[in-house]
Amino acid sequence: MAIFPTIKILTGLTVKNIKIANRKTSAAGYPMSRARATITKKEFTLKYVYVSSADKATVNAFFDTNQGLSFNLDNPDPTDTTIFTVIFGQDSLDWVYDNQGIGRWATSIIFQEV
Amino acid sequence: MPLDISTNAIIEKNKLTSINVELLLIEVKYQAEDSIYVCLNNAQIVWDGNTYLPAIFNLTGRNETKESEVPKVNLTFTDINRFVIPLLEEFNGANGAVVTVSLVDSKYLDNTTPKLQEILEIIDVTITDKADVNISLGAENLYNLRIPLNRYLKNSCRFDFKSTLCGYAGTETECNRTYARCKELENGTRFGGFPSVGRKGFFS
């Protein structure tokens, strides 16, 4: 299984723990809820700035090859060595070029655990 | 038929909030083929010795109409990888396959008595060009059955040519099911029609 490449520099990380539930309010006003799945899944949003053109090309090639497939992602949290099986959570990679500073690229990528 | 569920399950059912998941499990059994086990969950479940793989599907409630149609349940899913569609085509739409739908509690998976269980049969399958599969589950419609099974015809044999009931073992390859042809093949004593039935029908 492919491994998402290590790109510098990771400047932001958002981790969502997702466990869905059914909710309903009774006629008497009591909320009722019940878990809908047995496992909590994670969603990672990785933010990169100052990405070189070479790294950008690497990520684009990986996206082109693996969109729709599942692949491995090393936990972006450096204190945890867990490897997650994920898919891309978006249909496009949006790159923003910073022409004011050192001329690097910035992007944000969403990964959903499967 | 009401099931004898455990006290724990009754308590769980009556809670307003719970971490336990009511898992919908489906077993599909087609003739002598291996069963398919799937569950509506994001992880696999082991229940009653079988491993149910996670799947995304939708199961509608029982559908009853004023037209007195046989009630049925619709099982729909998208076969995005086209794993199931070839099987449905290979096995003639899997008509007649037995589908067992069970509702179990994720906390009491060691209890082999489900909260609810329905045993249904695949009666119709529709596949769209976008790989959406719609399976109708229900019971066989008795109005579609031929009752009585056999018709009493004066000059038409009921038996398939060279079948066990026909008994003909000669070299001929065709039979038009008439008594004349049966006598010609020297098999008249096993003729499967009813030559003495009158011409005017049963009520005359």
Boltz contact constraints between the chains, C-beta under 6 A:
constraints:
  - contact:
      token1: [A, 30]
      token2: [B, 16]
      max_distance: 6.0
  - contact:
      token1: [A, 32]
      token2: [B, 16]
      max_distance: 6.0
  - contact:
      token1: [A, 33]
      token2: [B, 17]
      max_distance: 6.0
  - contact:
      token1: [A, 34]
      token2: [B, 18]
      max_distance: 6.0
  - contact:
      token1: [A, 35]
      token2: [B, 19]
      max_distance: 6.0
  - contact:
      token1: [A, 35]
      token2: [B, 21]
      max_distance: 6.0
  - contact:
      token1: [A, 37]
      token2: [B, 41]
      max_distance: 6.0
  - contact:
      token1: [A, 37]
      token2: [B, 42]
      max_distance: 6.0
  - contact:
      token1: [A, 38]
      token2: [B, 21]
      max_distance: 6.0
  - contact:
      token1: [A, 38]
      token2: [B, 41]
      max_distance: 6.0
  - contact:
      token1: [A, 38]
      token2: [B, 43]
      max_distance: 6.0
  - contact:
      token1: [A, 38]
      token2: [B, 106]
      max_distance: 6.0
  - contact:
      token1: [A, 39]
      token2: [B, 42]
      max_distance: 6.0
  - contact:
      token1: [A, 39]
      token2: [B, 43]
      max_distance: 6.0
